[in-house]
Amino acid sequence: MLKEPEKIIHQVYNKICSFKNLLVGFSGGIDSTSLLHILLKLKNSKKPELNIRAIHINHGLHNKANQWEKHCKTICMNWKIPFICRRVVIDQKNNIESNARKVRYQTYKKELLLNEIIVTAQHLNDQSETFILSLKRGSGPAGLSSIHEVFPFDIQNKTTFIIRPLLNIMRSDLENYIEKNNLNYIEDDSNNNIRFDRNYIRLYVMPLLHKRWPHFSKMVARSAYLCKEQELLIDELLQNKLTTLMNYDGAISIKGLLECSPQKRNALIRRWIKHHKIHVPSLKKLEIIWLEIALAKQNANPICYLDKIEIRRYQNFLWIVNYIKNLSKKCYNWNYPDTFKLPESLGILEIIKYGKIRPPFCYEKVTVRFDFKNKIKIFDKIYSKKIKKIWQEYKVAPWMRNRIPLIFYNETLITAVNYFITLEGISKNKEIGISINWKVLKWLII
């Protein structure tokens, strides 16, 4: 039978044995120091082909932050492990813990190589604390499934994984490992600050629960696993229905959702949002999406904001759209005929020889705008119309109408790129006419 430290090493090996390149989150505390040392042992014994890099995030939130950075760098130098340190700025106005975590994982994404996985040191006690925090927030099965041992981690439009090989191991076992291997580690005194919910649970709630029920954390882990299992089953059962309700652009049918029970409808909307790789909203937000967006009057243009995206309604579908700043009053000079980079990641414009648009005269200034109020006469139409009416005829969604580049020569509208050319913008000679190629980078999350 394996002794406790060897048992831990064996468990970690089983979790990472199919991977070769690891980026390890290294704070310098007991958990990550144990993990890094275990991985080093595995490299030196069972898995010599293992490539390990350590990344330390200096949040700058503690007066010893630079000291801790130096400690981690020294450890990695002594262990001959490539070390990366990134200093970040955390928004301290709201939830510092949550903001720090977001920035930390964003930094991991930037530093991960395409053939690497990220490995972090969450353990069984962390799992229990996360479960209780989720319970406090009123989370459903998805939230109560807590920390996942293996989870997809997107980087540069490719999927890698985040692995937590210590998730079934108690913190006390890691403390024992540290002691037996005589390892130096950082003691963060901010872990004793009970204004943070997790610290309060760790210091006051968990000791009482473990005193009464010594195996409480293991039972919580079992419940978290069952919640995860239930979510995966519902995903599987609803996948076909979700696919049938979504159109080619990734919008979801309101008519189809109306035919479902409230429970099924909420589950489908959650999975639709999750499908677009967006954090699943709260029950209150789901109610707003359904009652105020999906069931809004036909002539309304309601918006629900979720972080940096918008949920909108159009043509009896719910749409997920990237939020952009209002560009209606902006005017951008175009150094024609150079390539023009549009604002708000809307893409680039390129001039192509031959086409229906007349090139500008030497005295005409070329600008790009995103709004126009007067009537427009399209070159092959009989009547002038307001641009709103034209957008409706072209079935352009309301949010797209202030994202389509409008090209002006002086104060004359020449073309709405990819949609129409005005009477003043048409070239009488196709051989000297031009086209404008719009390479769209990002405007809809699909």
C-alpha positions in Angstrom: 0.0 0.0 0.0 1.3 3.5 -1.0 2.3 5.9 1.8 0.4 9.2 1.8 2.9 11.4 -0.1 3.5 8.6 -2.7 -0.3 8.3 -3.0 -0.6 12.0 -3.8 2.2 11.7 -6.4 0.5 8.7 -7.9 -2.9 10.5 -8.2 -1.3 13.5 -9.8 0.5 11.3 -12.3 -2.8 9.6 -13.3 -4.3 13.0 -14.0 -1.5 14.4 -16.2 0.1 11.3 -17.7 -1.5 11.9 -21.1 -0.1 15.4 -21.4 3.4 16.6 -22.1 3.5 20.4 -21.9 2.3 22.0 -18.7 2.0 25.7 -17.6 1.6 25.6 -13.8 -0.1 28.4 -11.9 2.4 29.1 -9.1 1.5 31.5 -6.3 4.1 30.1 -3.9 1.6 29.0 -1.3 1.3 25.5 0.2 -1.0 24.2 -2.6 0.9 25.4 -5.7 4.4 24.6 -4.1 3.3 21.0 -3.4 1.9 20.7 -7.0 5.0 22.1 -8.7 7.3 19.9 -6.6 5.2 16.8 -7.3 5.3 17.5 -11.1 9.1 18.0 -10.9 9.4 14.6 -9.1 7.3 13.0 -11.9 9.6 14.6 -14.5 12.7 13.3 -12.8 11.3 9.8 -12.3 8.3 8.5 -14.3 7.9 11.1 -17.1 11.2 12.7 -18.3 9.6 14.1 -21.5 7.4 16.4 -19.3 7.9 20.1 -20.1 7.0 22.3 -17.1 6.7 26.1 -17.1 5.6 28.0 -14.0 3.7 31.3 -14.1 3.3 33.7 -11.2 0.7 36.4 -11.3 1.7 39.5 -9.2 -1.6 41.1 -8.4 0.0 44.0 -6.5 -2.7 43.7 -3.8 -0.3 43.0 -0.9 2.6 45.0 0.4 4.7 41.8 0.1 3.7 41.0 -3.5 7.1 41.8 -4.9 8.7 39.7 -2.2 6.5 36.8 -3.1 7.4 37.2 -6.8 11.1 37.0 -5.9 10.5 33.9 -3.7 8.7 32.1 -6.6 11.5 33.1 -9.0 14.1 31.7 -6.7 12.3 28.4 -6.2 12.0 27.9 -10.0 15.7 28.8 -10.5 16.7 26.2 -7.9 14.4 23.6 -9.4 15.4 24.6 -13.0 11.9 25.3 -14.0 11.3 28.1 -16.6 9.6 30.9 -14.8 7.2 33.6 -16.0 6.0 36.5 -13.9 3.3 38.9 -15.0 2.3 41.9 -13.0 -1.4 42.9 -13.4 -3.7 45.6 -12.3 -6.9 44.6 -10.4 -10.1 46.6 -10.1 -10.6 47.0 -6.4 -13.9 48.7 -6.4 -16.2 45.7 -6.4 -15.5 42.0 -5.8 -11.7 41.9 -5.6 -11.5 38.1 -5.4 -13.6 37.7 -8.6 -11.7 40.5 -10.4 -8.3 39.0 -9.5 -9.5 35.5 -10.7 -10.7 36.9 -14.0 -7.4 38.8 -14.7 -5.4 35.8 -13.6 -7.1 33.5 -16.1 -7.0 36.1 -18.9 -3.2 36.2 -18.3 -3.0 32.4 -18.4 -4.7 32.5 -21.8 -2.2 35.1 -23.1 0.8 33.0 -22.0 -0.4 29.5 -22.8 1.3 28.0 -25.9 -1.0 26.1 -28.3 0.3 22.7 -27.2 0.1 23.4 -23.5 -2.4 22.8 -20.7 -2.8 24.9 -17.7 -2.4 23.1 -14.3 -3.7 24.7 -11.1 -3.6 23.6 -7.4 -7.2 23.7 -6.2 -7.8 20.9 -3.7 -10.7 19.2 -1.9 -11.2 22.0 0.7 -11.4 24.5 -2.2 -14.1 22.4 -3.7 -16.1 22.4 -0.5 -15.7 26.2 -0.1 -16.8 26.8 -3.7 -19.8 24.6 -3.2 -20.9 26.6 -0.1 -20.3 29.9 -1.9 -22.5 28.7 -4.8 -25.1 27.6 -2.3 -25.1 31.0 -0.7 -25.6 32.6 -4.2 -28.6 30.4 -4.9 -26.9 28.6 -7.7 -28.5 25.7 -9.6 -26.8 22.4 -10.6 -24.4 24.1 -12.9 -23.0 26.3 -10.2 -23.1 23.6 -7.5 -21.0 21.4 -9.7 -18.3 23.8 -8.5 -14.7 23.3 -9.6 -14.2 20.9 -12.5 -11.2 18.6 -12.5 -10.7 18.8 -16.3 -12.3 21.7 -18.2 -11.9 23.1 -21.7 -9.9 26.2 -21.8 -10.0 28.3 -25.1 -6.9 30.0 -26.4 -6.5 31.6 -29.8 -9.6 29.9 -31.2 -8.4 26.5 -30.2 -9.3 24.4 -27.2 -6.9 23.2 -24.6 -7.6 22.2 -21.0 -7.3 23.3 -17.5 -6.4 20.4 -15.2 -6.7 20.4 -11.4 -5.0 17.2 -10.3 -5.2 17.9 -6.5 -9.0 18.3 -6.4 -9.6 15.0 -4.5 -6.8 15.7 -2.0 -7.3 17.4 1.4 -5.3 20.4 2.3 -4.0 18.7 5.4 -2.4 16.0 3.1 -0.6 18.8 1.2 0.6 20.4 4.5 2.0 16.9 5.4 3.6 16.7 2.0 5.3 20.1 2.4 6.6 19.2 5.9 8.0 15.8 4.8 9.8 17.3 1.9 11.0 20.4 3.9 9.7 22.8 1.3 9.6 26.6 1.7 6.3 28.3 0.9 4.6 31.7 1.2 2.1 32.4 4.0 -0.4 35.0 2.9 -1.8 36.8 5.9 -4.6 38.1 3.8 -6.1 34.6 4.0 -7.1 35.5 7.5 -9.1 38.5 6.4 -12.7 37.4 6.9 -14.2 40.3 4.9 -13.6 37.9 2.0 -16.4 35.2 2.0 -14.1 32.4 1.1 -11.9 33.1 4.1 -14.8 33.3 6.4 -16.1 29.9 5.2 -12.6 28.4 5.5 -11.8 29.8 9.0 -15.2 29.6 10.7 -17.7 27.4 8.8 -15.6 24.5 7.6 -13.9 23.7 11.0 -17.3 23.3 12.6 -18.6 21.1 9.8 -15.5 18.9 9.9 -15.6 18.6 13.6 -19.1 17.2 13.4 -18.6 15.3 10.1 -14.9 14.6 9.4 -15.7 13.4 5.8 -17.8 16.5 5.0 -15.6 17.7 2.2 -15.6 14.3 0.5 -19.4 14.2 0.6 -19.6 17.7 -0.8 -17.3 16.7 -3.6 -19.7 13.8 -4.3 -22.7 16.1 -4.4 -20.7 18.5 -6.8 -19.9 15.6 -9.0 -23.6 14.5 -9.1 -24.6 18.0 -10.0 -22.1 18.0 -12.8 -23.3 14.7 -14.0 -26.9 15.9 -14.1 -25.9 19.0 -16.1 -24.0 16.8 -18.6 -27.1 14.6 -19.0 -29.4 17.6 -19.6 -26.9 18.9 -22.1 -27.1 15.6 -23.9 -30.9 15.4 -23.8 -31.4 19.0 -25.0 -28.7 19.2 -27.6 -30.9 18.2 -30.6 -33.7 20.6 -29.5 -31.2 23.4 -29.2 -29.8 22.7 -32.6 -33.3 22.8 -34.2 -34.1 26.1 -32.5 -30.9 27.9 -33.7 -30.6 29.4 -37.1 -27.5 29.6 -39.3 -26.3 32.8 -37.5 -26.6 31.3 -34.0 -29.8 33.1 -33.0 -32.5 31.1 -31.2 -36.2 30.9 -32.2 -38.6 32.7 -29.8 -41.5 30.8 -31.4 -39.8 27.5 -30.6 -39.1 28.5 -27.0 -42.8 29.5 -26.6 -43.7 25.9 -27.2 -41.6 24.7 -24.3 -42.4 24.5 -20.6 -40.8 27.4 -18.5 -38.2 24.9 -17.1 -37.2 23.6 -20.5 -37.1 27.1 -21.9 -34.8 28.3 -19.2 -32.5 25.3 -19.7 -32.4 25.9 -23.4 -31.6 29.6 -23.1 -28.8 28.8 -20.6 -27.3 26.3 -23.0 -27.8 28.7 -26.0 -25.8 31.4 -24.1 -23.2 28.8 -23.0 -22.9 27.6 -26.6 -21.6 31.1 -27.5 -19.0 30.7 -24.7 -20.5 33.3 -22.5 -20.9 33.1 -18.7 -24.4 31.8 -17.9 -26.5 34.5 -16.4 -28.5 34.4 -13.1 -32.1 33.4 -12.9 -33.1 37.1 -12.6 -31.3 37.9 -15.8 -33.0 34.9 -17.5 -36.3 36.3 -16.5 -35.4 39.7 -18.0 -34.2 38.1 -21.3 -37.5 36.3 -21.6 -40.1 38.8 -20.3 -38.5 42.0 -21.5 -36.6 41.0 -24.6 -38.3 37.9 -26.1 -41.8 38.9 -25.2 -41.3 42.6 -26.0 -43.7 44.3 -28.5 -42.9 43.8 -32.2 -42.0 47.4 -32.8 -39.7 47.6 -29.7 -35.9 47.3 -29.8 -35.1 46.1 -26.2 -31.5 45.2 -25.1 -30.3 43.1 -22.2 -26.6 43.6 -21.3 -24.4 40.7 -20.1 -20.8 41.8 -19.5 -19.6 42.9 -23.0 -22.4 41.5 -25.0 -26.1 42.3 -25.7 -29.1 40.0 -26.0 -31.5 41.4 -28.6 -34.7 40.5 -30.4 -35.1 40.6 -34.2 -37.5 38.8 -36.6 -38.8 36.5 -33.8 -35.3 35.4 -32.8 -33.1 36.1 -29.8 -29.6 37.3 -30.9 -26.3 37.6 -29.1 -24.4 40.6 -30.2 -21.0 42.1 -29.3 -21.4 45.5 -27.5 -19.7 48.4 -29.3 -19.6 52.1 -28.5 -22.1 54.5 -30.2 -20.5 55.6 -33.5 -23.4 57.7 -34.8 -21.6 61.0 -34.4 -18.2 59.8 -35.4 -16.5 60.8 -38.7 -13.2 59.1 -39.7 -10.9 60.4 -42.4 -9.8 57.8 -44.9 -6.4 58.3 -46.5 -7.8 56.9 -49.8 -6.7 54.5 -51.4 -4.9 53.0 -48.4 -6.5 50.2 -46.4 -8.7 51.6 -43.7 -9.0 50.0 -40.2 -12.5 50.4 -38.9 -13.1 51.3 -35.2 -14.5 48.8 -32.6 -13.0 45.8 -34.3 -15.5 46.1 -37.1 -12.9 45.0 -39.7 -11.0 46.7 -42.5 -11.9 48.3 -45.9 -9.8 47.7 -49.0 -10.1 49.3 -52.4 -10.4 46.9 -55.3 -10.0 47.9 -59.0 -13.0 47.7 -61.2 -16.5 48.1 -59.8 -19.6 50.2 -59.8 -18.5 52.9 -57.4 -16.9 56.0 -58.8 -13.5 56.9 -57.4 -13.2 60.3 -55.6 -12.1 63.4 -57.4 -8.9 65.0 -56.3 -10.8 67.7 -54.4 -13.1 65.3 -52.6 -12.3 64.3 -49.0 -13.1 60.6 -48.2 -14.6 59.9 -44.8 -16.2 56.9 -43.1 -19.3 57.4 -41.0 -22.0 55.2 -39.4 -25.1 57.3 -39.5 -27.1 59.4 -42.0 -30.4 61.3 -41.5 -31.5 62.6 -44.9 -33.3 60.7 -47.7 -31.2 58.6 -50.1 -31.6 57.9 -53.8 -30.1 54.5 -54.6 -28.9 54.5 -58.2 -31.2 51.8 -59.5 -34.3 52.9 -57.6 -37.1 55.2 -58.6 -37.7 57.1 -55.3 -35.7 58.6 -52.6 -36.2 57.0 -49.2 -35.1 57.5 -45.6 -32.2 55.2 -44.7 -34.3 53.5 -41.9 -36.8 52.3 -44.6 -33.9 51.1 -46.8 -32.4 49.1 -43.9 -35.8 47.5 -43.3 -36.2 46.5 -47.0 -32.7 45.0 -46.9 -33.7 43.1 -43.6 -30.7 44.6 -41.7 -31.0 44.1 -38.0 -31.3 47.3 -35.9 -27.9 46.8 -34.2 -26.2 46.3 -37.5 -27.4 49.7 -38.9 -24.9 51.7 -37.0 -22.1 49.2 -37.7 -22.2 49.3 -41.5 -19.5 51.7 -42.9 -21.0 54.6 -44.9 -18.5 56.2 -47.4 -18.8 59.9 -48.0 -17.0 62.1 -50.5 -17.1 65.5 -48.8 -20.6 65.6 -47.5 -22.2 63.4 -50.1 -23.0 59.8 -49.2 -21.6 57.5 -51.9 -22.2 53.9 -50.6 -23.1 51.8 -47.7 -20.5 49.1 -48.1 -21.9 45.7 -49.2 -25.5 47.1 -49.4 -26.1 50.0 -51.9 -24.6 52.7 -54.0 -26.2 56.1 -54.2 -27.0 57.9 -57.5 -24.1 60.3 -56.7 -21.8 57.4 -56.1 -22.3 55.3 -59.3 -19.5 55.1 -61.8 -20.4 55.6 -65.5 -17.4 53.7 -66.6 -16.8 50.3 -65.0 -13.2 50.3 -66.1 -12.4 53.2 -63.8 -14.9 52.3 -61.2 -13.9 50.7 -57.9 -15.2 48.2 -55.3 -14.8 48.3 -51.6 -14.0 45.0 -49.8 -15.1 44.9 -46.2 -13.3 42.2 -44.2 -15.5 41.8 -41.1 -13.5 40.9 -37.9 -16.1 41.0 -35.2 -19.7 42.3 -34.8 -21.8 39.3 -34.0 -20.9 36.4 -31.6 -21.4 33.4 -33.9 
